[in-house]
Amino acid sequence: MELIKPGTNIPFTKYRRIAVALSTAVNLAVLVVLFAKGPNLGVDFAGGTVVQLRFAQKVSIPEVRSALGQLGTGDTVIQDFGQEGSNEFLVRLEKTAVQLGALGEQLRAGLSQRFGSDGFEIRRIESVGPKVGKELREKGTWSLIAATIMMGVYIWLRFELRFGLGAVIALIHDVLVTVGALMLAHYEFDLTIVAALLTVVGYSVNDTVIVCDRIRENMRKIRRESLETIINMSINETLSRTIITTGTAILVLVALFLLGGGVIRPFAFALLVGFFSGVYSTIFIASPVILLWEKGKRSAK
């Protein structure tokens, strides 16, 4: 099945300067916000206790806060969770002076007094210490860095150094764009988001491999054409495959995002942004880097 007719010649590299300028501006903005403000860390990374509550009747956040009393020491954040009208809330306690088991009993007692024993459900309680949270944060960051570098090394060994460099820059672009979108949407960063970012890295490099393989193949068959012409030809030839494979994955992710509930929604959102960014970066970031490398070598000679 081909969505793009054979012989189509869209001049993608013609717009590379605009694309690179736009991507650079977006990535720099994300880095500035990331270092100035930082991401909204979840319990996995920041430490603390998170409680997911569901009520049989419609209740307000002040009512929930009043029923909880003084369980937490420090900031207690209560927010709506799940779909509208689901009467679910996520309670984040910065610190607690009791053990996890005792905390569950105190929660149940306080909520029962206000809403009745059948008026609520404690769906989950998770607790992470600050030291463990810091270790998880560091390991999550290093796992992303290692995955990105190793993907670049793989492309380098399979093709050439210039292909590997283009892949690494494209992957860094995808991760930063996804992180920026998550921060803009006010999603918390936890281990689930790290898993999503690692998935984005793996999926994005898959599309880059397909395009690079076609570029190498065309370079062997068509020696008289310029590299820019070969890159455009290769992208156009693989465009149908890219649209079909990425499109089917995005359909599944849209279903997960809309119907999967509050727990899976940040993961699905990160993958949606990352997959779109992966297609864009393969065409407008990785390929121009290969072209720039070639022009740099010619200038050096």
Phi and psi in degrees as a GROMACS rama.xvg file:
@    title "Ramachandran Plot"
@    xaxis  label "Phi"
@    yaxis  label "Psi"
@TYPE xy
-125.663  120.525  GLU-2
-84.0844  -28.4929  LEU-3
-103.913  125.199  ILE-4
-65.2726  142.381  LYS-5
-58.8242  140.828  PRO-6
93.7548  -6.18467  GLY-7
-63.8022  135.06  THR-8
-134.436  79.0936  ASN-9
-82.2311  124.114  ILE-10
-80.1459  75.5539  PRO-11
-60.9932  -42.694  PHE-12
-66.8557  -16.1591  THR-13
-62.4203  -29.3874  LYS-14
-101.672  15.4373  TYR-15
-65.3311  -35.0571  ARG-16
-67.141  -41.4767  ARG-17
-64.7036  -44.2317  ILE-18
-63.3698  -45.2374  ALA-19
-64.7623  -41.4026  VAL-20
-62.7545  -43.9381  ALA-21
-64.5945  -46.0878  LEU-22
-64.8328  -39.9688  SER-23
-61.8357  -43.6486  THR-24
-62.5185  -43.4687  ALA-25
-65.1783  -45.3857  VAL-26
-64.5211  -40.1275  ASN-27
-65.0839  -39.7775  LEU-28
-62.6385  -41.7197  ALA-29
-63.8432  -42.487  VAL-30
-63.9093  -41.1447  LEU-31
-61.688  -48.1151  VAL-32
-65.5046  -37.8572  VAL-33
-63.528  -42.0789  LEU-34
-85.3015  -29.0607  PHE-35
-80.0143  -45.6456  ALA-36
-105.849  -41.1083  LYS-37
85.1261  157.746  GLY-38
-75.3414  163.487  PRO-39
-82.7311  98.3391  ASN-40
-77.0928  136.38  LEU-41
-81.7027  -177.344  GLY-42
-62.9236  -33.701  VAL-43
-56.2922  -35.1919  ASP-44
-105.023  -34.8263  PHE-45
-91.1972  -18.476  ALA-46
84.0947  161.354  GLY-47
121.541  -163.285  GLY-48
-131.471  134.841  THR-49
-120.272  136.536  VAL-50
-127.122  129.412  VAL-51
-104.65  122.825  GLN-52
-118.283  146.137  LEU-53
-133.061  132.058  ARG-54
-111.206  149.019  PHE-55
-73.847  -31.6431  ALA-56
-116.272  164.173  GLN-57
-69.946  126.553  LYS-58
-130.704  163.578  VAL-59
-106.486  162.195  SER-60
-61.5077  -42.4446  ILE-61
-58.8599  -35.2446  PRO-62
-66.7191  -41.0149  GLU-63
-64.9842  -43.627  VAL-64
-61.9406  -41.085  ARG-65
-64.8284  -39.4685  SER-66
-69.5752  -32.6682  ALA-67
-70.7087  -31.1472  LEU-68
68.8196  -133.991  GLY-69
-107.718  44.6329  GLN-70
-66.9476  -39.742  LEU-71
-101.689  148.434  GLY-72
-107.505  122.528  THR-73
106.003  -158.128  GLY-74
-73.8403  133.09  ASP-75
-115.998  116.637  THR-76
-106.064  127.622  VAL-77
-122.074  128.168  ILE-78
-141.486  153.301  GLN-79
-63.3696  146.417  ASP-80
-140.494  144.106  PHE-81
84.2387  -165.102  GLY-82
-77.1001  159.254  GLN-83
-62.9842  131.366  GLU-84
87.4908  1.72949  GLY-85
-80.8682  -11.7864  SER-86
57.6954  38.0487  ASN-87
-109.337  143.428  GLU-88
-135.06  147.969  PHE-89
-111.945  120.584  LEU-90
-109.766  123.879  VAL-91
-114.882  119.028  ARG-92
-103.021  123.895  LEU-93
-63.6686  -46.2659  GLU-94
-144.428  152.02  LYS-95
-133.334  148.195  THR-96
-94.2191  4.36427  ALA-97
-124.087  163.764  VAL-98
-73.6306  164.694  GLN-99
-61.705  -41.4436  LEU-100
-64.7037  -45.156  GLY-101
-66.0444  -33.5902  ALA-102
-62.3123  -41.1639  LEU-103
-60.8708  -40.4192  GLY-104
-67.9146  -40.8193  GLU-105
-65.8358  -39.7571  GLN-106
-60.1042  -47.3773  LEU-107
-63.0389  -39.6638  ARG-108
-66.5186  -45.1671  ALA-109
-66.569  -40.5955  GLY-110
-72.6028  -35.8912  LEU-111
-63.6116  -38.323  SER-112
-63.735  -32.6116  GLN-113
-93.9232  -39.4608  ARG-114
-115.136  -4.69042  PHE-115
89.1385  154.282  GLY-116
-67.1799  -24.6452  SER-117
-102.506  6.28956  ASP-118
-91.032  0.777801  GLY-119
-152.949  168.033  PHE-120
-142.705  127.707  GLU-121
-88.7846  105.668  ILE-122
-82.8855  -31.781  ARG-123
-165.243  151.333  ARG-124
-134.103  123.665  ILE-125
-128.317  139.498  GLU-126
-137.072  136.19  SER-127
-136.035  132.03  VAL-128
-73.6222  156.881  GLY-129
-62.824  -34.3252  PRO-130
-68.8426  -43.8497  LYS-131
-64.2718  -41.1263  VAL-132
-59.3911  -40.7783  GLY-133
-65.2912  -41.7888  LYS-134
-64.0935  -42.3686  GLU-135
-63.9602  -38.9661  LEU-136
-63.1709  -45.1199  ARG-137
-66.6019  -42.7139  GLU-138
-67.3872  -37.1676  LYS-139
-63.1764  -41.4112  GLY-140
-65.3652  -45.3378  THR-141
-67.8537  -32.0405  TRP-142
-65.0622  -38.6315  SER-143
-65.3961  -44.3981  LEU-144
-62.8595  -45.8227  ILE-145
-64.0099  -41.3669  ALA-146
-63.5591  -42.1251  ALA-147
-64.3179  -45.2871  THR-148
-64.6182  -44.3634  ILE-149
-66.1664  -34.8115  MET-150
-64.1054  -40.6942  MET-151
-63.4951  -41.2884  GLY-152
-63.5026  -39.4016  VAL-153
-62.441  -45.7595  TYR-154
-63.4339  -39.7396  ILE-155
-60.6071  -49.0696  TRP-156
-68.7688  -33.5715  LEU-157
-77.785  -35.1223  ARG-158
-117.798  -101.281  PHE-159
-142.549  170.639  GLU-160
-60.9061  -40.6598  LEU-161
-64.0138  -33.5408  ARG-162
-68.5448  -40.9625  PHE-163
-64.5541  -40.7716  GLY-164
-63.7225  -42.5819  LEU-165
-62.3397  -39.1841  GLY-166
-65.6713  -43.4253  ALA-167
-62.2873  -46.4591  VAL-168
-62.3285  -40.4895  ILE-169
-64.7257  -40.5577  ALA-170
-67.7811  -40.861  LEU-171
-60.6472  -41.5898  ILE-172
-58.4763  -46.3746  HIS-173
-63.4921  -43.5689  ASP-174
-63.6446  -44.9271  VAL-175
-65.0488  -41.6252  LEU-176
-62.5115  -42.8537  VAL-177
-65.9062  -42.7136  THR-178
-61.6173  -43.6458  VAL-179
-61.6444  -41.375  GLY-180
-65.2371  -39.045  ALA-181
-64.775  -40.8433  LEU-182
-66.6369  -39.9242  MET-183
-65.2382  -35.0076  LEU-184
-85.3337  -0.800555  ALA-185
63.2153  36.943  HIS-186
-87.9242  147.315  TYR-187
-79.3139  146.334  GLU-188
-94.8233  119.742  PHE-189
-141.481  -167.793  ASP-190
-64.3744  -30.0202  LEU-191
-63.6479  -39.4125  THR-192
-68.9442  -37.0399  ILE-193
-61.0186  -42.974  VAL-194
-61.2555  -39.204  ALA-195
-64.7959  -43.0487  ALA-196
-65.2177  -38.6608  LEU-197
-65.4378  -36.8422  LEU-198
-65.0204  -40.4475  THR-199
-60.6205  -43.6085  VAL-200
-60.0796  -46.6385  VAL-201
-66.2653  -41.022  GLY-202
-71.7249  -39.9857  TYR-203
-64.1349  -41.4893  SER-204
-68.986  -25.788  VAL-205
-61.7558  -44.7744  ASN-206
-66.7981  -36.6244  ASP-207
-63.6261  -38.958  THR-208
-61.4282  -43.298  VAL-209
-61.2762  -47.1395  ILE-210
-66.4582  -44.2916  VAL-211
-63.3001  -38.3828  CYS-212
-63.4838  -39.7622  ASP-213
-69.8383  -37.0394  ARG-214
-61.2043  -46.2445  ILE-215
-62.9237  -41.7202  ARG-216
-62.9308  -43.3254  GLU-217
-71.1663  -30.742  ASN-218
-64.178  -31.4552  MET-219
-77.8663  -34.7287  ARG-220
-83.3881  -36.2441  LYS-221
-118.73  95.5671  ILE-222
-92.1124  -18.6637  ARG-223
-84.209  -22.3774  ARG-224
-79.7154  155.206  GLU-225
-72.9925  161.559  SER-226
-63.0826  -36.9104  LEU-227
-61.3275  -42.6634  GLU-228
-64.3066  -40.6064  THR-229
-66.473  -39.7785  ILE-230
-63.2871  -47.2751  ILE-231
-59.9165  -43.2774  ASN-232
-62.0504  -43.1809  MET-233
-66.7016  -42.1086  SER-234
-63.7662  -43.3619  ILE-235
-63.4652  -37.25  ASN-236
-69.3711  -29.5563  GLU-237
-100.063  4.24341  THR-238
-65.9102  -40.0998  LEU-239
-60.4949  -45.7721  SER-240
-61.9114  -42.0892  ARG-241
-61.8856  -45.3103  THR-242
-64.9036  -42.7267  ILE-243
-67.5864  -50.0092  ILE-244
-67.8083  -45.1442  THR-245
-69.733  -37.5381  THR-246
-63.0664  -42.5843  GLY-247
-66.0174  -38.391  THR-248
-65.0373  -39.6855  ALA-249
-67.2229  -35.5928  ILE-250
-59.9873  -42.3654  LEU-251
-64.9258  -41.9244  VAL-252
-67.1063  -36.8128  LEU-253
-62.1658  -42.0657  VAL-254
-62.9003  -42.4483  ALA-255
-63.0843  -42.2229  LEU-256
-65.1516  -41.1539  PHE-257
-81.4777  -34.1246  LEU-258
-116.342  -9.6613  LEU-259
-77.5228  -13.2739  GLY-260
92.3288  172.464  GLY-261
-65.6167  -29.4461  GLY-262
-68.7004  -42.0537  VAL-263
-91.0993  -13.4413  ILE-264
-61.2246  -45.3146  ARG-265
-59.8376  -38.3581  PRO-266
-63.1959  -47.2962  PHE-267
-64.6193  -38.7367  ALA-268
-63.2177  -44.5014  PHE-269
-61.8042  -41.1702  ALA-270
-68.5952  -38.196  LEU-271
-59.1517  -50.0884  LEU-272
-64.537  -43.8048  VAL-273
-64.868  -38.2628  GLY-274
-69.5363  -42.0097  PHE-275
-61.285  -44.4562  PHE-276
-65.0291  -34.433  SER-277
-63.705  -41.7142  GLY-278
-65.1838  -44.0856  VAL-279
-61.4829  -46.9342  TYR-280
-68.3099  -33.6451  SER-281
-61.6022  -40.6223  THR-282
-81.0335  -44.6371  ILE-283
-107.034  -5.86979  PHE-284
-117.125  -57.8234  ILE-285
-63.5671  -46.3529  ALA-286
-63.7059  -45.3812  SER-287
-61.3079  -31.6034  PRO-288
-64.493  -41.5824  VAL-289
-60.9661  -43.1417  ILE-290
-66.5032  -41.2505  LEU-291
-65.2035  -38.3661  LEU-292
-60.9758  -43.9024  TRP-293
-64.02  -42.7518  GLU-294
-67.2844  -33.7773  LYS-295
-65.0226  -39.8214  GLY-296
-65.3362  -38.674  LYS-297
-67.4319  -37.6642  ARG-298
-66.215  -36.0762  SER-299
-67.5985  -30.3751  ALA-300
